[in-house]
């Protein structure tokens, strides 16, 4: 159950690291062309989307079956909501996928 959310977290942290690496080359490089690391970084949130959808499914199942303790279910749900909010912020700033222009 927790694997999907943990994998999504790793992918989204990888996105942040890739974005920092893309900007570390200097803004001059971004003015004329996007570096390859920028394209790779923008693909990572797309990989996290199905993992988060799977985590939502698992969260619903956990709450229905009362499989874990209440504290564990709340912790899982709060982590899931924070991942969803992070994706919302990325969408607001057009950082999901390749929407340039």
VENVENJO-V234116 format. One record per residue. N is the residue number from 1. SS is DSSP state (2 for helix, 1 for strand, 0 for the rest). PHI is phi in degrees with one decimal (NA if undefined). Layout:
n ss phi
N SS PHI
N SS PHI
This chain:
n ss phi
1 0 NA
2 2 -74.8
3 2 -63.9
4 2 -63.7
5 2 -70.8
6 2 -66.2
7 2 -65.0
8 2 -63.5
9 2 -63.5
10 2 -64.0
11 2 -65.2
12 2 -71.4
13 2 -67.5
14 2 -61.2
15 2 -61.3
16 2 -62.9
17 2 -64.4
18 2 -64.6
19 2 -66.4
20 2 -64.5
21 2 -63.7
22 2 -63.6
23 2 -80.3
24 2 -67.9
25 0 -70.8
26 0 108.8
27 2 -72.7
28 2 -61.5
29 2 -66.8
30 2 -78.0
31 2 -70.2
32 2 -89.8
33 0 -160.5
34 0 -84.7
35 0 -70.6
36 2 -60.4
37 2 -63.6
38 2 -68.7
39 2 -63.9
40 2 -65.2
41 2 -62.7
42 2 -69.6
43 2 -79.5
44 2 -64.9
45 2 -62.3
46 2 -65.4
47 2 -73.3
48 2 -77.2
49 2 -57.6
50 2 -64.9
51 2 -66.3
52 2 -72.5
53 2 -62.2
54 2 -64.5
55 2 -66.0
56 2 -63.9
57 2 -59.5
58 2 -63.5
59 2 -64.2
60 2 -61.9
61 2 -65.2
62 2 -63.6
63 2 -70.4
64 2 -68.1
65 2 -86.7
66 0 50.9
67 0 -72.3
68 0 -106.0
69 0 -70.1
70 2 -60.1
71 2 -62.3
72 2 -68.1
73 2 -66.6
74 2 -65.2
75 2 -60.8
76 2 -61.3
77 2 -67.5
78 2 -65.7
79 2 -64.0
80 2 -65.6
81 2 -64.1
82 2 -66.4
83 2 -66.6
84 2 -65.6
85 2 -65.1
86 2 -63.9
87 2 -65.0
88 2 -64.1
89 2 -64.0
90 2 -62.5
91 2 -66.3
92 2 -60.7
93 0 -91.1
94 0 55.3
95 0 -107.9
96 0 -107.3
97 0 82.6
98 0 -119.1
99 0 -99.0
100 0 -99.4
101 0 104.1
